[in-house]
Amino acid sequence: MIVKDEFLSRLRKIFDLNLYEVKVWTALLSRGTSTAGELSNISDVPRSRTYDILESLEKKGFIIMKIGKPIKFVALRPDEVVERVKKNLMNEAKDKTKRLETLKGDEVLEELNGLFTKGIKFVEPSDLSGSLKGRQNLYNHLDMMVRDAEDTITIVTTAEGLSRKLEALLPSLEKVKKRGVTIRIAAPIDNNNLEVAKELAKVADVRNLKDIKARFTIIDGNQLMFMLLDDEKFHPNYDVGVWINTEFFAAALEQMFELAWKDMEKI
């Protein structure tokens, strides 16, 4: 059986399988029903590994085992496999979420927080910084910063960035708003994102930023996160940001922002 390497590579990424698994699976698909020995010959997977691979595929819902002598394996329809994989992923995500939820009142989390708190005392504030790559990583970190806010949140973003903030940050912004955190958002606003701005205006003071193009967030006047690239020119995977705990620079930037904020049109 000859299957192109490019096709096998796509299957590995889509279904999260290793090379031996996709080789054995596609070999079984081409036969419908087969023994481990036959599949080893067809797929060029070592016989010593074939049984382990078939057992793994069965657990993941790709095939079923037919009891008999010799033991045979039966391929499932690919569309059925997709449904099974989706269901397994959803169940796995639910189980992991439950386990993480139980940590909230667990002594394990208390001990981890204790280690972090003790260790943080020996770190210089300027050392609490780092670079982040990929827009998803940027928003994950930004969401954490928002959730930890105690006093103020200042967000400056682009027109497209405003829509992303609504999707990624609104639940956390709503929670901190209830705690009394003051939220300000500045972005270019036009007919394309006016409804987004109105939605965010329910939890924040949103104003139209006309002549400045920037992407940064200031939390409590001491944490700063700013993006280095123009979001219109670069793919989300290549987006880069810098986070730093710096009261000196964050406060200075916020003071300069205040001058522009007064002249912005409120939504």
Secondary structure, 3 states (H helix, E strand, C coil): CCCCHHHHHHHHHHHCCCHHHHHHHHHHHHHCEEEHHHHHHHHCCCHHHHHHHHHHHHHCCCEEEECCCCCEEEECCHHHHHHHHHHHHHHHHHHHHHHHHHHHHCHHHHHHHHHHHHHHCCCCHHHCEEEEECHHHHHHHHHHHHHHCCCEEEEECCHHHHHHHHHHHHHHHHHHHHCCCEEEEEECCCCCCHHHHHHHCCCCEEEECCCCCCCEEEECCCEEEEECCCCCCCCHHHCEEEEEECHHHHHHHHHHHHHHHCCCEEC
